């Protein structure tokens, strides 16, 4: 049996880089398969400000995969506390888990260079940097001595007519009074039963593309309590939408 490993995920950094560079959302299941290739996970933790919608949507997957969530709220001055918490945990795990020789760091920030170098040179740990291609500090890779980049899936062709009909199903399935907001639409389309149509990591990008092209239209709706909500729904006058739904 392979030796155990420790996993540290700067989820805030990796998710942001993945979206900004490749317009994808995280596929945590694929990431864990990659990590388990190094050995069983004795310690696994994901760090970020989980009040952010993009990270909150990943909590269920983290639980299903047995990865602990470590909430790092952003300070009032806008400064992230993720790096500091990961650095502390890297040292503590090195001391508390002497049998763990391999540390996998999913990040790309050069702020980790010093702690990574210390773990490698003074404590003889093997450090593997798994980051998003195009976002990883070269100094961090040199300090670690090993890089194993996260694979970026190629965006598949999507049957737009079928996806539009799925969005129509979502809109028709809403309970009376429930507003059609982007987050709920994304969750509906991301359901595993729709994976043959579109994989979850591509859903947000595809729906954003539909907004930009006018297939989906967004409007601000004022509620009775004075709050405003941005709705997202099909523009049924759009020729592409009309053609897809006419098939029914």
N, C-alpha and C positions, 0 to 999 in steps of 0.2 A: 504494500500500500504506500502511496506517495506521502511525503511529509506534509503536515498542515501548513496553510498559508494565512496571512492576515491581509484583509482588503480594506482600503480607505478610498472612498469615492467623494471627490469634491463635486457633488452633483450640480451645484449652482454653476460652477465653471464649465463643466463638461456639457451640460444641457444647453447653456448659452452659446458655447462655441459650435456645438453641433447644429443649432438652428441658424446662427449667423453665417456659417460657412457652407453648410450642406442642406439647409432648410428641411431638417428632419428632427423628430423628437426621439428621445432615448428608447432603445429596445433592450430593456434590462435583462430579459430572459437570454438573449444572445450574448450579452456581456457576461452573465454568470457562467454560461457554458464555456466561454473562453477562459475565465478565471479558474474553473474547476479542472481545466487541463493541467494546471500547476499543482493541484492537490486539493484536499478537502479544506473548507473554509473554517478555521478555528475562531476567527474574529472577522466580522464584516459590518461596516458602518458607513452610512451615507450622510453627508453633511450639507446643509443649506437652510435658507430661510423658507420654511414650508408654509408661510402665509402667502407666498407667491403662488398664483394659480398653476403655473407650469410645473412646479415641484409638488404641490398638493395632489395633483392628478396622478403622481407616481407612487403615492403612499401604499396603495393596495398591492401593487406589484412588489414593492420592497418587503411587505409582510409575507406575501406568498413565497418569496425567495429566501426568507429568513435573514434578511439584512436589516439591522437596526437603523432607525431614523434618529439623527441627532440634529435637533432644531437649533439653528444659529440665527436668531433675529438680527436684522441690520440695525446698527446703532443709529441714534438720532441724527448724527452728522453724516449718515449715509455710508459709513464704513462697514465692510463685511467682517464678521467674526469667524468665518469658516477657516481661513488659513491657520489662525492661532489655535483653534480647537484641534485641528488635524495634527499640527506639530506636537502638541501636548500628548495626544493619543499615540502618535508614533513612538515617542519615548516611553510612555507607560507600557505599551504592549511589548516593546523590546525588553523591558525589565520584568514584566509579569508573565510573559509567555516565552520562556527561554527555549522551548522546543521548536518554536516557529522561526524558521530561518529565512523564509521568503516573504517579503512585503510587497504587495501590489498596490501602487498608487495611481488611481485614475484622476489625473489632473494634468495641467500644463503650465502652471504658474511657476515662475522663477523664485518665488518666495520660499519654496520648499528646498532649494538647493542646499542650504547649510545643513538642515536636519538630515537630509538624504545622504549627504557626504559623510556626516558623523556616523550614521547607522552602518554605512557600508565600510568605512575605513577603520572605525574604532571597535564596532561590535560585530563585524564580519557578517552582516546581513546581506542577502541578495535582494536588491531593489529592482522591481520591474515597473517602468512607467508605461501606463496605458492611457493614452490621450487621443483627442480628436486630431487627425492629420491636418496640419496647417495651423495648429494653435499651441503646440508644445514647445516650450523653451528649450533651445539647444543646450544651454548650460545645465538645465535639469537632467537632460538625457546623459550628458557627460558625467555629471555627479553620480547618477544612478549606475551607469555602466551598461544598462540594458533597456531597450524600448521594444514594446510590442503593441503597435497602434491598434486602436479600435477599428474594426472593419466598417466601411461606409457602404451601405447597400445602394445599388443603383435603383433609381426611381422607375418602377414598372409602368407599363401602359395600363391605363384605367378605362374601363367602359363607361364613358361619361353618361350615356343615356341610362344605364343601369344604376349608376350612382345617384343621378337626379331622381330616379324613381324611389330609391332608398330614402333620400331626403324627404320626398313627398310622403312616404310611409311614416317617417318621424313626425312630420307636421300634423298628419291626420291622427296620430296616436296620442297626441298631447291631451291631458285632461283639460276641461273647460277652465279658462282663467289662467292657465300656465303659459307664460310668454316664451316664445322660441328664441332662446339665447344661444350664442355660439358655443359655449361650454357644454350645454346639454346636447346640442347637435353633434359635437365632436365625440362625446361619450357614446352616443347612440351608434354612430358610424364605426367607432373603434371596437364594438362588441366582437368577440372572437368568431361569431357566426358569419361575420362579413369579411373575414380574412382572405377568402378566395377572391373577393372583389378588390380590396385595398388593405394593405398591411397597416397596423396602427401607427407606426412611426411616420407614415406619409399622409395621414389624414389631415392634420392641421395645415400642412402646406397646401394640400389640394383644395381644402375649403377656403383658404385665404386666396388662392388663385381664382376660385369661383366668385369671391367678393370683388376682386379686382376686375374681373371680366363682366360683371353684371348679372351672372347667373344667380348669385345670392345678393340680396339687397339688405342693407343695415339701416335701421331707423332708431331714433331716440324716442322712447315712450315715457311720458310723465305719469307717475303713479299717484294715487289719491293722497299718499302721505308726503308728497312733494319730491320724492326721489325719482331719478330718471334711470331707465334701463335701456341698454342698446339691444335691440332685437335683430335676429338674422334669419331670413327666410327666402324661399324661392321667389324670384320675379317671374310670375306666371305669364307675363306678357313678353318675356324674352324668347326669341325664336328657338333657341336651343332647348330651353325648358319646355316650351309648348310642343315641340316636335317629340321630345322624349316622353312626355305625358300623354300625347295623342295616341301613342302605341297601346295605351291601356284601353 
